[in-house]
Each structure stands twice: as C-alpha cells, then as structure tokens.
C-alpha cells in the first residue's frame, strides 16, 4: 500500500523561514503592528518599521521571542501620534 505519491517532495522549512512566516502572520493580525517588516537571519529576528507607542514595540519584541527567535534586533522607530 502506497501512502505518498512517488512525485511528492517534502520541502524542509528552516528555522529562520518558520520564525519569519510566523511573525508576519502574527503582526498582520494586529493593526498596530502591520507596518513592521521582519527579516530573520541565523536565528536573529530583525524588526524594521514604525510603531506608535512603547506598548506596541514591546509586544512586537515579545512576539518575536515567542515565535522562536534566538535574538531580537529592534530597529523599530517610535512615531508619536500627531496631536490634533
């Protein structure tokens, strides 16, 4: 009995790709984090973009750790909302 087709190829997802894909998904679920770009190189999650407060910055960093990053490089820029 054959359970897998002969032409089926298993693609191994490396750790960096998995962490990056997870973070992109998690950040896209939160409107305040959608502007963050993520790169993961050798286990280091590099976060670029703008956040409007320290709470969002901390959340983005905590999520990177939770996603499995070995280190987090915070290149996020804090942009305070403009007063009306």
N, C-alpha and C positions, 0 to 999 in steps of 0.2 A: 504494500500500500504506500503510495507516494503522497506526502503531506504538503510538499512545496514544489512548485513548478521548477523545471530544470533551468529556465532562464531567469529565475528570481535571484537578484543580487542584494545582499544585505549591505547597506551603507552604514558605516560606523560614524557616529557623530562624536566629534571630540569634545572634550570638556569645555573649551573656550566657546565653541559654537552653541552648546547647550545653555551655558550661562547667558550668553548674549541673546539668544532667542527667548529665553525665559524672561529676561529683563525687559526686552522690547514689548513682549506681551503684557507684562505687569504694568509697565509705565503707560501703555496705551489705554489701560482700563481706568486710569486716573487722569481726569482732565488737567489737573495742575502739574502733572509730570510728563505730559505728551510731548513737550518740546525738548526732552532730553535725548541726546544721541549717545549710543553705547558702543564701545569697542572693547573686546576682551582679548588680551594678548598674554600668553603664558600665565593664565590664571588671574591677571590683573584687570579688573573692570575699570575702564576709563570713562568717566561721565562728563559730557560736554553739554552746554546749553544754559538756559536761564530758568531760574525759579524765583517766585515772588516772596518767599519767606523762609526763615530758618527751619520751620517745621517740615516743609516740602524737601529741603535739602537733606535734612536728617532722615526723612522717610526714604528718599532715593538711595542714600548710602546704606541704610539698614536693609532695604530690599536687595541691594547688590550682594551683601553678605549672605542673606537668606537664600539667594539663588545659587550660591556655591562659589563665589569669588574668593580667591586666596588673599587678595589685596584689593583695595579700592582707591583709585586716584580721583580725587574730587576736583574737577576743573569747572564746576558749576559757578555761574555768575548770579549773584543775588540782585534782582531788579525790583526795587520797591515800587508799589503801585503809585501812580501819579495822583496827587490829591486834586479833587475837582474844584 
